[in-house]
Amino acid sequence: MGLFKRRRRSDDEPVDPNERSPQLGLKYKDLFVLGSLRDAGADLSKPRHVVFYLYFPDQESAARAGEVASGQGYSPDVREPLPEYPDQWALVCDRHDTVTSPDFVRDADNFFQALADTHGGEFDGWEASV
């Protein structure tokens, strides 16, 4: 299926994974996740559990971002930094029974990127159950 193939600028130059595909407006890294789910046997038209990962410099920023995510129907979980990353408070947001359609993925990516930008954090990506 052509939707999950990566477009190349030239034969030897891969596309930036954060660049958006012209067909769906999804980032190529999101197309890769959807393709991996499909390759693992997932029916992308069926609901599944999705998880989004963000990192913030302090607990307060992570908590404020979590409140915003909660207002959008996500279950936020602020996690203390790992010893090797003392200045990275994780915010893990999940939602059950979500259809990972291109529209959902694009909208969620836009939402979490804006959330990270607004609160001084970093949006690291997402995963979903098969």
Beta strands, then each sheet from edge to edge (+ up, - down):
strand 1: 47-56
strand 2: 75-79
strand 3: 89-99
strand 4: 122-128
sheet 1: 2+ 3- 1+ 4-
end
